[in-house]
Amino acid sequence: MALQVTKTTSNGLDVSYWRVKSLETSFDDSWTNSPSGQLFRFQVEGYHNADYRAQNAGVESHQYHVTGSEYTAIVNAGSGDLRPGIYDWLKAQTSGSPRQAASNLTLNFFSSATNV
């Protein structure tokens, strides 16, 4: 399971295969976003293509933070496997403030991605 959408890097390499590489849920009762205290963080790794992915030869990585109702929607979208909900969330990001950490992708980068 992954997303396919192409980005050309500054050195001319096409990155067209993207997958969730890691995810983490944290809790701190001082955070006020609803559901109170929860933070969901995941990393998306980009590969030249599926063959590079099979060799674990990532080209670039981007980290996202999700809280509140968006976190709840991701969790509720799956039955144990959170990746489908994450991919749906990534594809739905078309406007608003960026929710990315350490990422140079535009907010709507994945909006035209297809599931592969």
C-alpha positions in Angstrom: 0.0 0.0 0.0 1.4 3.4 -1.0 0.6 6.6 -2.9 1.8 7.4 -6.4 2.5 11.0 -7.4 5.6 12.5 -8.9 8.0 15.1 -7.6 11.2 16.0 -9.3 14.0 16.8 -6.9 16.5 19.6 -7.3 19.0 17.1 -8.8 16.5 15.9 -11.4 15.5 12.6 -9.8 11.8 11.7 -10.0 10.3 10.6 -6.7 7.0 8.9 -7.5 6.3 6.2 -4.8 5.4 7.3 -1.3 4.7 5.2 1.7 4.1 5.6 5.4 7.4 4.5 7.0 6.7 5.0 10.7 4.0 6.4 13.0 3.7 7.3 16.6 1.0 8.3 19.0 1.8 10.4 22.0 -0.2 11.7 24.9 0.3 14.7 27.2 -2.6 15.9 29.3 -1.3 19.6 28.9 -2.2 19.6 25.2 -5.7 21.0 24.6 -6.5 19.8 21.1 -9.5 17.5 21.0 -9.3 14.6 21.7 -7.4 16.2 24.6 -3.8 15.4 24.9 -3.3 13.3 21.8 -0.7 13.8 19.1 -0.3 11.6 16.1 3.0 11.8 14.1 3.9 9.9 11.0 6.7 9.9 8.5 6.2 9.5 4.7 9.2 8.2 2.7 9.6 8.9 -1.0 11.2 6.5 -3.4 12.1 6.7 -7.1 9.7 3.8 -7.7 8.4 0.5 -6.2 11.7 -1.2 -7.0 13.6 1.3 -4.9 11.0 0.8 -2.2 11.7 -3.0 -2.3 15.4 -2.2 -1.7 14.5 0.3 1.1 16.4 3.0 -0.9 14.5 6.1 0.1 15.1 9.4 -1.6 13.4 11.8 0.9 11.3 11.8 4.0 8.6 14.1 5.3 7.1 14.2 8.8 3.5 15.1 9.6 1.7 15.9 12.9 -2.1 15.4 13.2 -4.3 16.2 16.2 -7.9 16.7 17.1 -10.7 15.5 14.9 -8.3 14.7 12.0 -6.5 12.2 14.2 -9.8 10.7 15.2 -10.9 10.4 11.5 -7.6 8.6 10.7 -8.0 6.1 13.5 -11.7 5.5 12.7 -11.0 4.9 9.0 -9.3 1.6 9.5 -9.5 -1.6 11.5 -6.0 -1.8 12.9 -4.1 -0.7 9.9 -3.9 3.1 10.0 -2.3 3.5 6.6 -5.5 3.8 4.5 -6.7 6.6 6.8 -3.4 8.4 6.6 -3.3 8.2 2.8 -6.9 9.5 2.7 -5.9 12.3 5.0 -2.9 13.2 2.9 -5.0 13.3 -0.3 -7.6 15.5 1.3 -5.2 18.2 2.3 -5.9 21.0 -0.2 -6.1 24.2 1.9 -5.5 25.6 5.3 -2.4 25.9 7.3 0.4 23.3 6.8 0.5 20.5 9.3 3.9 19.4 8.3 7.1 19.3 10.3 10.4 19.3 8.4 8.8 19.1 5.0 9.1 21.1 1.9 6.1 19.6 0.2 3.1 21.9 -0.5 0.0 21.2 1.5 -1.8 19.8 -1.5 1.0 17.7 -2.9 -0.8 14.4 -2.4 -4.2 15.6 -3.5 -3.8 14.1 -7.0 -2.1 10.9 -5.8 -3.4 7.4 -6.6 -3.3 4.4 -4.4 -0.8 1.7 -5.4 
